Amino acid sequence: MVALTYLPVVLSGAHLEVHGREHVPPPGTPLVIASNHRSNLDPFLVARALPPGRFVQFMAKKELFVSVIGWIISTGGSFPVERSGNDLGAVRMAVRILKNNGTVGIFPQGTRGGPAMQGGVALIAAKARAPILPAGICREGRRWIVRFGPPIEAQGGIKGVTHELGERLVQLARPVGERI
């Protein structure tokens, strides 16, 4: 399924470059992947950038779960979240996936280009005792670049972890030529 959803990137003449794969923990361990959010392709880019054996299930806005698009993302393992409030059902689903040693993908900005980091990533990671893998996405010409950083432990309070994650994502999403 990931190969098929990567098709629009290939057809556009773009390609994916991945940095920091060594920071991705091995499959079979719980992991929250938190990425900045630039485009509709972000979930597919992050999923494609992961090493083989790591299957990610994204938390996605409930409005996407309609018709063919809803079927495609549900088949890919994504699950809906109501963004207008605290969606306890989505939090429980994410924690359940993590407790079963799965991988959950979340865009902590809440929307493409969102200005503020939401604390849900830190809350979910803390409840499931799972590390957070920060992933920065940027585009340079025809290259999409996904850069993974070292995992963050969800310790020290939701605000502190969210702040640290936000700083890391800003660094990781910088163009490759810029210093991290």
Helices and strands as residue ranges (DSSP letters): H 2-5, H 7-11, E 15-19, G 21-23, E 31-35, H 42-49, E 56-61, G 62-64, H 67-75, E 79-81, H 88-99, E 103-106, H 120-128, E 132-140, E 143-148, H 158-172
